[in-house]
């Protein structure tokens, strides 16, 4: 049996009710799936694994490290690797430039888009992932914690009249 969810790209996506496997093609959804339903995770993202591994037992870390590595959408995702684990759904992010083509590209497998664009959207991503993965209680607990943290920081800070402009550069090759 299937159900329909509205993802964060504002698309109605039909997802199976009883999921057996999930693939994420970006680090943020991968970390969320690993936290909420590691048993469903059939591939891993290198960036997400480093951040999420410390919360797992050594045995679970070994299992997750043994999963096939799928690079993020901007690093030539291996379609064969994804199809080889027979996922029920694929988790992606709204900023994927190929988001609209992904389901067809992956043989009709439903693609659910989460978002890391803003803090409110990231919090909504946890709630949506909980709904999709059928772990709403735990996902909402995490989302509520994130929201409470944002609220306490916002309350402690003075009102901002003019926001500073910030330029953030990351990486190892910083030639400009």
C-alpha positions as CSV (number, residue, x, y, z in Angstrom):
1,X,0.0,0.0,0.0
2,X,1.3,3.5,-0.8
3,X,0.7,6.9,0.6
4,X,1.3,10.4,-0.7
5,X,3.5,13.0,0.9
6,X,4.2,16.6,0.0
7,X,8.0,17.0,-0.1
8,X,9.9,20.2,0.4
9,X,10.1,20.9,-3.3
10,X,6.3,21.2,-3.1
11,X,5.8,17.9,-5.1
12,X,3.3,15.2,-4.3
13,X,5.3,12.0,-4.0
14,X,3.8,8.5,-3.7
15,X,5.9,6.4,-1.3
16,X,5.4,2.8,-0.3
17,X,3.9,2.2,3.2
18,X,6.3,-0.6,4.2
19,X,9.8,0.6,3.3
20,X,12.6,-2.0,3.1
21,X,15.4,0.2,1.7
22,X,16.3,3.8,1.3
23,X,19.1,5.5,-0.7
24,X,20.1,9.1,-0.1
25,X,22.0,11.0,-2.8
26,X,23.1,13.9,-0.6
27,X,24.7,14.0,2.8
28,X,21.9,15.8,4.7
29,X,19.2,13.3,3.9
30,X,21.7,10.5,4.4
31,X,22.5,11.7,8.0
32,X,18.7,12.0,8.8
33,X,18.0,8.5,7.5
34,X,21.0,7.1,9.4
35,X,19.7,8.7,12.6
36,X,16.0,7.7,12.2
37,X,16.2,4.4,10.4
38,X,19.7,3.0,9.9
39,X,18.2,-0.4,9.3
40,X,16.7,0.9,6.0
41,X,19.9,2.6,4.8
42,X,21.4,0.7,1.9
43,X,24.1,3.1,0.8
44,X,26.1,5.8,2.5
45,X,27.5,9.3,1.8
46,X,31.0,9.8,2.9
47,X,30.4,13.3,4.3
48,X,27.4,12.2,6.3
49,X,29.1,9.1,7.7
50,X,31.8,11.0,9.4
51,X,29.2,13.2,11.2
52,X,26.8,10.5,12.3
53,X,29.0,7.5,13.0
54,X,29.9,8.4,16.7
55,X,26.3,7.8,17.8
56,X,26.3,4.1,16.7
57,X,27.8,1.0,18.3
58,X,31.0,-0.4,16.8
59,X,29.0,-3.2,15.2
60,X,26.5,-0.8,13.6
61,X,29.4,1.5,12.5
62,X,31.0,-1.5,10.7
63,X,27.7,-2.3,9.0
64,X,27.2,1.3,7.8
65,X,30.9,1.6,6.6
66,X,30.4,-1.6,4.5
67,X,27.5,-0.1,2.6
68,X,28.1,1.0,-1.0
69,X,29.3,4.6,-1.3
70,X,27.1,6.9,-3.4
71,X,28.5,10.3,-4.1
72,X,26.3,13.4,-3.8
73,X,24.3,14.4,-6.9
74,X,27.0,16.9,-7.9
75,X,29.7,14.2,-8.0
76,X,28.4,11.9,-10.7
77,X,26.0,9.6,-8.7
78,X,26.4,6.0,-9.8
79,X,22.9,5.0,-11.1
80,X,24.1,1.3,-11.2
81,X,25.0,1.4,-7.5
82,X,21.7,2.9,-6.6
83,X,19.6,0.5,-8.6
84,X,21.8,-2.4,-7.4
85,X,20.5,-2.1,-3.9
86,X,16.9,-2.0,-5.1
87,X,15.7,1.0,-3.0
88,X,12.0,1.7,-2.3
89,X,12.6,5.4,-2.2
90,X,15.5,7.9,-2.8
91,X,16.0,10.9,-0.6
92,X,17.4,14.0,-2.3
93,X,17.5,17.7,-1.6
94,X,15.6,20.5,-3.2
95,X,18.8,22.1,-4.6
96,X,19.6,19.1,-6.8
97,X,19.6,20.6,-10.3
98,X,18.3,17.3,-11.7
99,X,15.6,16.8,-9.1
100,X,12.7,16.8,-11.6
101,X,14.4,14.1,-13.7
102,X,15.6,11.8,-10.8
103,X,12.5,9.5,-10.6
104,X,12.6,8.7,-14.3
105,X,16.4,8.4,-14.2
106,X,16.1,5.8,-11.4
107,X,13.4,3.7,-13.1
108,X,10.4,5.3,-11.5
109,X,11.6,5.0,-7.9
110,X,10.0,7.8,-5.8
111,X,12.3,10.6,-5.0
112,X,11.5,12.6,-1.8
113,X,13.2,16.1,-1.5
114,X,14.3,17.4,1.8
115,X,15.9,20.8,2.3
116,X,18.9,22.3,4.2
117,X,18.4,25.8,2.7
118,X,17.2,27.5,5.8
119,X,16.9,26.4,9.5
120,X,13.0,26.3,9.3
121,X,13.2,24.1,6.2
122,X,15.8,21.8,7.8
123,X,13.5,21.4,10.8
124,X,10.6,20.6,8.4
125,X,12.9,18.0,6.7
126,X,13.2,16.1,9.9
127,X,9.4,16.0,10.3
128,X,8.9,14.9,6.7
129,X,11.6,12.3,6.9
130,X,9.9,11.0,10.1
131,X,6.6,10.8,8.2
132,X,8.2,9.0,5.2
133,X,10.2,6.6,7.4
134,X,7.4,6.1,9.8
135,X,9.4,7.4,12.8
136,X,7.3,10.5,13.4
137,X,7.6,10.5,17.2
138,X,11.5,10.4,17.1
139,X,11.7,12.8,14.2
140,X,9.4,15.3,15.8
141,X,11.3,15.0,19.1
142,X,14.5,16.0,17.2
143,X,12.7,18.7,15.2
144,X,11.2,20.1,18.4
145,X,14.7,20.1,20.0
146,X,16.1,22.0,17.0
147,X,13.3,24.5,17.1
148,X,13.7,25.1,20.9
149,X,17.4,25.7,20.4
150,X,16.7,28.2,17.7
151,X,14.0,29.9,19.8
152,X,16.3,30.2,22.8
153,X,19.1,31.7,20.8
154,X,16.7,34.1,19.1
155,X,15.3,35.1,22.4
156,X,18.7,35.8,23.9
157,X,19.9,38.0,21.0
158,X,19.0,41.6,20.6
159,X,16.8,42.5,17.6
160,X,18.8,42.8,14.4
161,X,18.2,46.0,12.5
162,X,20.7,45.4,9.7
163,X,22.1,42.0,8.9
164,X,25.7,41.8,8.1
165,X,26.8,40.3,4.8
166,X,28.8,37.2,5.2
167,X,31.0,35.4,2.7
168,X,31.9,31.8,3.7
169,X,34.6,30.0,1.8
170,X,35.3,26.3,2.4
171,X,37.5,23.7,0.8
172,X,41.2,23.2,0.3
173,X,41.8,25.0,-3.0
174,X,41.0,28.6,-2.1
175,X,42.3,30.3,-5.3
176,X,40.1,33.2,-6.1
